[in-house]
């Protein structure tokens, strides 16, 4: 396995799922009525409550925060609570977070408390939406094959904004799946690792209300691989598992989409967009895992080129190379 290619695949996959599903509406019937299947990058529609004005191929806060977190990890050589807090505050200020409609409620609450000088170990004590999971794939990318390391660092990265058991659980599930995907596992092993990580993450952090992330993952995967045509299965995931800002819903749905697509990044993006709801977040998580598993070579060159052109301030190759250099030491230590 070419580890660098798979780390780059994880970064490109995150951006692919995010930007591809960005134009989707909040309900599957709305998205289908306007687009049918979304089979290419499209701009955010003028009547979209959040993504109006976004050009085709443009990433959203999911991947912007992932890059901000990656920059902190690269600068410090590891994941730290302080580094994660500073990264998210820098991102928030850069995009004008006080007036940006796409900033999630837990992240906004945490950042505003951080900017008042509060301890980052306390600013995320009410964080229960999916911001911790949507940005965490880069943590998995520095832990190839190391599930325990990915879980530990995923929880650290969540503390400033999502310091709850459910916030940790969702972040651990995604980071753990990415880490195991880099280790040459099968898709079933990747999904199982996500469930295991979700349960271990749930044991940490502040006890909070919310259903089991691992059970939602299992439910979504069963639906995704079950009977019915593709649209029926996606509608069932939307209706039964859910696809809102809730961590169990969106993380569960991401694994369902991943399973439906059999780990193919582009197909996972198509399914995430059709699923609708918080589609860009579902797409970002599902395709980050798929890209880490399949590698950058599984993402068609025209798609990768579009992502680079539409997001020129983000250097996918340089960031992947720096994460690769960090991951090599951890990979040797873990082995």
Residue, then its C-alpha position, 0 to 999 in steps of 0.5 A: x500500500x502507498x500510504x501517501x496515496x491513501x492519506x491524500x485519498x482521505x483528504x480528497x475524499x472528505x472534500x469530494x463528499x462535502x462539495x458534491x452533496x453541498x447543493x442537496x436540500x433538506x429532504x430527499x424528495x426536494x433534492x430529487x424533484x430539483x436534480x434527480x441524481x446529482x452526478x457532478x459538482x453543482x453550485x448551491x441553489x439560490x433558495x438553499x437556506x445555508x449554501x446559497x451562493x456557493x460555487x460548484x466544487x466549493x467545500x463547506x465548513x466540514x472540510x474547512x475545519x478539517x484543514x484547520x485542524x490538520x494545520x494545527x496537528x502539523x504545526x505541533x506534531x500531535x493533537x492537543x486540546x489547545x491546538x484544536x481550540x486555536x485552530x477552530x477559533x482561527x477558522x471561525x474568525x476567518x469565515x466571519x463566524x458570527x454571521x455565517x449561517x453554516x456554523x453549527x450550534x455546538x461549534x458556535x457556542x464553544x468558539x464564543x466561550x473560547x473567545x471570552x477566555x474560558x478554559x477549553x476543557x469546559x467550553x464544549x460541555x454542551x456540544x452534541x451536534x456533529x462538528x466533532x465528527x465532520x472535521x476529525x478524519x485528519x486525525x485518523x490519517x495520522x494513525x494508520x492501522x492504530x485504532x486506539x491512537x485514533x480514538x484517543x486523539x479524536x477525543x482530544x480534538x473534540x474537547x473544545x467544542x464537543x466535550x460530551x460522550x456523544x461528541x466523543x463517540x461520533x468523532x472516534x467512530x470516523x477517525x477510527x474507521x479512517x485509521x483502520x482503512x489506512x491499514x489495509x482492512x476490508x470494508x466490513x472490518x472498517x465498519x466494525x472498527x467504527x462501531x468499536x471506536x464509537x463505543x469506546x469514545x462513548x465511555x469518555x467525555x461528559x455524560x450526555x443524552x443521545x442514542x448509541x452511535x454504534x447502534x445507529x451505524x449498524x442500523x444504517x448499514x443494514x438498511x443500506x445493504x438491505x432490500x429495495x432500490x437505491x432511492x428506497x434504501x436512502x429514504x429508509x435511512x433518512x426516515x429511520x436513522x435520520x440525517x440531521x445535525x445529531x451525531x448518531x444520525x449523521x454518523x450512522x447515515x455516513x456509514x450506511x452510505x459508505x456500505x451502500x457504495x461498497x466503499x467507492x468515494x464517488x458513489x458514496x458522494x452521489x448517495x449522500x447528496x440524494x440522502x439530503x438532510x445534512x448531506x454535505x457532512x454525511x458525504x464528507x465523513x463517508x467519502x473521507x473513509x472511502x478515500x482513505x480506503x481506496x486511495x487517491x487513485x480511486x477519485x477520478x482526475x477531473x474530480x480532483x482537479x475541480x476540487x483543487x480549482x474551486x478551493x485554491x487556498x487549500x493545498x491538498x498535496x502539501x497537507x497530505x504530504x505533511x500528514x504522511x510524514x507524521x503518520x510514518x513515525x506513528x506507524x513504525x511505533x504502532x507496529 
